[in-house]
Amino acid sequence: MPDALQFPIIDLSFPDRFSIANLIRQGCVDHGFFYLENHGVDEELISKVFEQSSNFFSLPIEEKMKLVRKNHRGYTALYAEKLDTTLTTEGDSKESFYIGPLADDLNQWPLEEDLPSWRSTMETYHQKLLSAVTKLLSLIALSLKLEEDFFEKVGALIEPLAFIRLLHYPGDLNSSSEEIFGASAHSDYGMVTLLVTDGVPGLQICREKSKQPQVWEDVPSMSGAFIVNIGDMMERWTNGLFRSTLHRVLQPRQDRYSVMIQPFLFTCSVISCVICSWGRKIEMLHSLQILAKTVLWNVWKAVALSLVHQDSHP
């Protein structure tokens, strides 16, 4: 059995920001993961989100399919996604619901009479999470020996494309001879991901993804804390100093629920998809691609120069 591991615990309310930034750096270099506590999102709200998530996924499939995903928002059915495309299985044994930026009116919502307070709960959670992530990014900047408002100055916080995903991994599926994962092996493509789970185990990481055979380690949940992991974009910005770690979710023995947010997805492909979904003039695509490339270049250049400076001044 894989060994359970522990990550650094980041207290967002701790007054010594430089000590916390150093802990973040340790977690990002060693594992690409850490825990985040005292983040400002009430446990009562998190409990309501899990309750409402369970209420939605408990609906008949016919009702859920009325909100099937379009414009990257809405419901995705069991086995519809496969994060590791090299697998020959039919798909990952999870169902999900995507909620995007609140200002663009593209989100799909269950009817209020069917699921009372569902929309308001998710909107409040979305806003609270963005506030927590903005604070976290200032600490990540400090962990890279940058000014704490660095990401704001270079424009990385302009109209963040933050997506929440409600996830349900059914635990009563029929077993088969082929190995099926709740979420097959993958790394995340954004800056950072914040995850909260209901405590049911299943998440694993592989710290050395290029080595064979791969060694997978269990990630325990921590009550009241988010599990934070670094994405591919942050790994590239830091020239590989911070890890975007391979991870997966095993098929659980009982129902498992989790909620994740991937904020600040400044990639040209994501922006292009959103523009096409909006149906706005195609000329806007070019200008926003330029904006995205400029932001990405500014961030990468500043981070890279800072790291070079640190290497030359031990």
C-alpha positions as CSV (number, residue, x, y, z in Angstrom):
1,M,0.0,0.0,0.0
2,P,1.2,3.5,-0.7
3,D,2.4,5.5,2.3
4,A,0.4,8.4,3.5
5,L,2.2,11.7,3.6
6,Q,1.8,15.1,5.1
7,F,2.2,18.5,3.5
8,P,3.1,21.9,5.0
9,I,0.1,23.6,6.7
10,I,-0.3,27.2,5.6
11,D,-2.3,29.4,8.0
12,L,-3.6,32.3,6.0
13,S,-4.2,34.3,9.2
14,F,-0.7,33.9,10.5
15,P,0.9,37.4,10.9
16,D,4.5,36.4,9.9
17,R,3.9,36.4,6.2
18,F,7.5,35.7,5.3
19,S,7.6,32.5,7.4
20,I,4.4,31.3,5.8
21,A,5.8,32.2,2.3
22,N,8.8,30.0,3.1
23,L,6.5,27.1,4.1
24,I,4.7,27.5,0.8
25,R,7.9,27.4,-1.1
26,Q,8.9,24.2,0.7
27,G,5.6,22.6,-0.2
28,C,5.7,23.7,-3.8
29,V,9.3,22.5,-4.3
30,D,9.0,19.2,-2.4
31,H,5.5,18.1,-3.4
32,G,3.6,20.7,-5.4
33,F,1.0,20.4,-2.6
34,F,0.2,22.0,0.7
35,Y,-2.8,22.5,3.1
36,L,-4.5,25.9,3.5
37,E,-6.3,26.7,6.8
38,N,-7.9,29.8,8.3
39,H,-8.7,30.7,4.7
40,G,-11.9,32.8,5.4
41,V,-14.4,30.3,4.0
42,D,-16.8,29.3,6.8
43,E,-17.1,25.6,7.5
44,E,-20.9,26.1,7.6
45,L,-20.8,27.4,4.0
46,I,-18.6,24.5,3.0
47,S,-21.1,22.1,4.6
48,K,-23.9,23.7,2.7
49,V,-22.0,23.4,-0.6
50,F,-21.5,19.6,0.0
51,E,-25.2,19.3,0.9
52,Q,-26.4,21.1,-2.2
53,S,-23.9,19.1,-4.3
54,S,-25.3,15.9,-3.0
55,N,-28.8,17.1,-3.6
56,F,-28.0,17.8,-7.3
57,F,-26.2,14.5,-7.9
58,S,-29.1,12.6,-6.3
59,L,-31.5,13.8,-9.0
60,P,-32.6,11.3,-11.7
61,I,-30.2,11.3,-14.7
62,E,-32.9,12.7,-16.9
63,E,-33.1,15.8,-14.7
64,K,-29.3,16.2,-14.6
65,M,-29.0,15.9,-18.3
66,K,-31.3,18.9,-18.8
67,L,-28.2,20.9,-17.6
68,V,-25.6,19.0,-19.7
69,R,-22.4,21.0,-20.1
70,K,-22.3,23.7,-22.7
71,N,-20.0,26.7,-22.8
72,H,-17.9,24.8,-20.2
73,R,-20.7,25.1,-17.7
74,G,-23.1,22.5,-16.4
75,Y,-23.3,18.7,-15.9
76,T,-20.9,16.1,-17.1
77,A,-22.1,12.5,-16.7
78,L,-20.4,9.4,-15.4
79,Y,-17.6,8.1,-17.7
80,A,-17.9,11.2,-20.0
81,E,-14.4,12.4,-19.1
82,K,-11.0,10.5,-19.1
83,L,-8.1,12.6,-17.8
84,D,-5.5,10.0,-18.8
85,T,-6.2,9.5,-22.5
86,T,-3.6,6.6,-22.7
87,L,-6.0,4.3,-20.8
88,T,-8.2,2.0,-22.7
89,T,-11.1,2.2,-20.2
90,E,-14.4,3.8,-21.1
91,G,-13.8,6.9,-18.8
92,D,-13.4,8.1,-15.3
93,S,-16.0,7.0,-12.7
94,K,-17.1,10.4,-11.7
95,E,-19.8,13.0,-12.5
96,S,-19.3,16.7,-12.2
97,F,-20.9,20.1,-12.5
98,Y,-19.0,23.2,-13.7
99,I,-19.7,26.7,-12.5
100,G,-17.7,29.5,-14.3
101,P,-17.3,33.2,-13.7
102,L,-20.5,34.8,-12.3
103,A,-20.5,37.9,-14.4
104,D,-20.8,36.4,-17.9
105,D,-24.3,34.9,-17.6
106,L,-23.2,31.6,-19.1
107,N,-23.7,29.4,-16.1
108,Q,-26.6,26.9,-15.9
109,W,-28.5,26.6,-12.7
110,P,-31.1,24.1,-11.4
111,L,-34.6,25.6,-10.9
112,E,-35.1,27.2,-7.6
113,E,-38.3,25.2,-7.0
114,D,-36.3,21.9,-7.5
115,L,-33.2,22.8,-5.4
116,P,-33.9,25.8,-3.2
117,S,-30.9,28.1,-2.4
118,W,-28.7,26.0,-4.7
119,R,-27.6,28.9,-6.9
120,S,-27.1,31.4,-4.1
121,T,-25.0,28.9,-2.1
122,M,-22.7,28.3,-5.1
123,E,-22.4,32.0,-5.9
124,T,-21.5,32.9,-2.3
125,Y,-18.9,30.0,-2.3
126,H,-17.4,31.2,-5.6
127,Q,-17.0,34.8,-4.3
128,K,-15.5,33.6,-1.0
129,L,-13.0,31.3,-2.7
130,L,-11.8,34.1,-5.1
131,S,-11.1,36.3,-2.1
132,A,-9.1,33.5,-0.4
133,V,-7.1,32.7,-3.6
134,T,-6.2,36.4,-4.1
135,K,-4.7,36.4,-0.6
136,L,-2.9,33.1,-1.3
137,L,-1.4,34.5,-4.5
138,S,0.3,37.3,-2.6
139,L,2.0,34.7,-0.4
140,I,3.0,32.7,-3.4
141,A,4.6,35.8,-4.8
142,L,6.5,36.3,-1.6
143,S,7.6,32.6,-1.7
144,L,9.2,33.4,-5.1
145,K,11.0,36.4,-3.5
146,L,8.8,38.8,-5.4
147,E,6.7,41.7,-4.2
148,E,3.5,40.5,-2.7
149,D,1.4,42.5,-5.2
150,F,3.4,41.1,-8.1
151,F,0.6,39.1,-9.7
152,E,-1.8,42.1,-9.5
153,K,0.8,44.5,-11.0
154,V,1.5,42.3,-14.1
155,G,-2.2,41.9,-14.8
156,A,-2.6,38.2,-13.7
157,L,-5.8,39.0,-11.8
158,I,-7.6,40.8,-14.6
159,E,-11.1,39.2,-15.0
160,P,-10.1,35.8,-13.6
161,L,-11.6,32.8,-15.4
162,A,-12.3,31.0,-12.2
163,F,-14.2,27.6,-12.5
164,I,-15.7,25.6,-9.7
165,R,-16.2,21.9,-10.2
166,L,-18.5,19.9,-8.0
167,L,-17.4,16.2,-8.1
168,H,-19.2,13.0,-7.2
169,Y,-17.5,9.6,-7.2
170,P,-20.2,6.9,-6.8
171,G,-19.2,4.1,-4.5
172,D,-21.7,1.5,-5.5
173,L,-20.5,0.8,-9.0
174,N,-20.2,-2.8,-10.2
175,S,-16.6,-4.0,-10.2
176,S,-15.1,-5.2,-13.4
177,S,-11.8,-6.9,-14.5
178,E,-10.4,-3.6,-15.8
179,E,-8.9,-0.9,-13.6
180,I,-11.1,2.1,-13.4
181,F,-10.2,5.3,-11.6
182,G,-12.4,8.0,-10.1
183,A,-10.1,10.5,-11.8
184,S,-7.2,9.0,-13.8
185,A,-3.7,10.3,-13.6
186,H,-3.2,13.9,-14.6
187,S,-1.7,17.3,-13.7
188,D,-3.7,20.5,-13.6
189,Y,-3.1,23.1,-16.3
190,G,-3.7,26.4,-14.4
191,M,-1.9,28.4,-11.7
192,V,-3.2,26.7,-8.6
193,T,-6.1,24.4,-7.6
194,L,-7.9,24.5,-4.3
195,L,-9.7,21.3,-3.3
196,V,-11.9,20.4,-0.4
197,T,-13.2,16.9,0.2
198,D,-15.8,15.2,2.4
199,G,-13.1,13.1,4.0
200,V,-13.5,9.9,2.0
201,P,-10.0,8.8,0.9
202,G,-8.9,8.3,-2.6
203,L,-6.6,11.1,-3.7
204,Q,-3.0,10.0,-4.5
205,I,0.1,11.8,-5.9
206,C,3.1,10.6,-7.8
207,R,6.1,12.9,-7.1
208,E,8.4,11.4,-9.7
209,K,6.1,11.1,-12.8
210,S,9.0,10.2,-15.2
211,K,10.2,7.3,-13.1
212,Q,9.0,3.7,-13.6
213,P,7.4,2.0,-11.9
214,Q,5.4,5.0,-10.6
215,V,5.1,5.3,-6.8
216,W,1.7,6.6,-5.6
217,E,1.2,8.0,-2.1
218,D,-2.1,8.7,-0.3
219,V,-3.1,12.2,0.5
220,P,-5.1,12.5,3.7
221,S,-7.8,15.1,4.0
222,M,-7.5,17.7,6.8
223,S,-10.7,18.9,8.4
224,G,-11.4,22.5,7.7
225,A,-8.5,22.9,5.3
226,F,-8.2,23.1,1.5
227,I,-5.7,20.9,-0.3
228,V,-3.8,23.2,-2.7
229,N,-1.7,22.0,-5.6
230,I,0.4,23.8,-8.2
231,G,-0.6,23.7,-11.9
232,D,1.4,23.4,-15.1
233,M,1.3,27.1,-15.7
234,M,3.0,27.9,-12.4
235,E,5.5,25.2,-13.0
236,R,6.5,26.7,-16.3
237,W,6.6,30.3,-14.8
238,T,9.1,29.1,-12.2
239,N,11.2,27.0,-14.7
240,G,10.3,23.8,-12.9
241,L,11.1,25.1,-9.4
242,F,7.5,24.6,-8.3
243,R,6.1,21.2,-9.1
244,S,2.9,20.5,-11.0
245,T,2.5,17.0,-9.6
246,L,0.8,14.0,-11.2
247,H,-2.3,13.0,-9.2
248,R,-5.3,10.7,-9.4
249,V,-8.4,9.6,-7.4
250,L,-9.0,5.9,-6.8
251,Q,-12.5,4.5,-7.3
252,P,-14.0,4.8,-3.8
253,R,-15.8,2.1,-1.8
254,Q,-18.4,4.6,-0.7
255,D,-19.7,7.8,-2.3
256,R,-17.1,10.5,-2.3
257,Y,-17.7,14.2,-2.9
258,S,-15.2,17.0,-3.5
259,V,-15.2,20.6,-4.7
260,M,-12.4,22.3,-6.5
261,I,-11.7,25.7,-8.0
262,Q,-9.1,26.5,-10.6
263,P,-8.8,30.3,-10.7
264,F,-6.9,32.7,-13.0
265,L,-6.8,30.4,-16.1
266,F,-4.9,32.9,-18.3
267,T,-4.3,30.7,-21.4
268,C,-5.1,31.7,-24.9
269,S,-7.0,28.5,-25.5
270,V,-9.4,29.1,-22.6
271,I,-9.9,32.7,-23.6
272,S,-10.6,31.7,-27.2
273,C,-13.2,29.2,-26.0
274,V,-14.9,31.8,-23.9
275,I,-15.0,34.4,-26.7
276,C,-16.5,31.9,-29.1
277,S,-19.1,31.0,-26.5
278,W,-20.0,34.6,-26.0
279,G,-20.5,35.0,-29.7
280,R,-18.8,38.4,-29.7
281,K,-17.0,39.9,-32.7
282,I,-14.1,37.7,-33.8
283,E,-11.8,40.7,-33.8
284,M,-11.8,40.6,-30.0
285,L,-10.2,37.2,-30.1
286,H,-6.9,38.6,-31.4
287,S,-6.7,41.4,-28.9
288,L,-7.4,39.2,-25.9
289,Q,-4.9,36.6,-27.2
290,I,-2.3,39.4,-27.2
291,L,-3.4,40.4,-23.7
292,A,-3.1,36.8,-22.5
293,K,0.4,36.4,-24.1
294,T,1.5,39.7,-22.6
295,V,0.4,38.7,-19.1
296,L,2.0,35.2,-19.4
297,W,5.3,36.7,-20.8
298,N,5.4,39.4,-18.1
299,V,4.9,36.8,-15.3
300,W,7.4,34.4,-16.7
301,K,10.0,37.0,-17.3
302,A,9.7,38.6,-13.8
303,V,9.7,35.2,-12.1
304,A,12.6,33.9,-14.1
305,L,14.7,37.0,-13.5
306,S,14.0,36.8,-9.8
307,L,15.1,33.2,-9.7
308,V,18.3,34.0,-11.6
309,H,19.1,36.8,-9.2
310,Q,18.5,34.4,-6.3
311,D,20.9,31.8,-7.8
312,S,23.6,34.4,-8.2
313,H,23.2,35.7,-4.7
314,P,23.1,32.7,-2.4
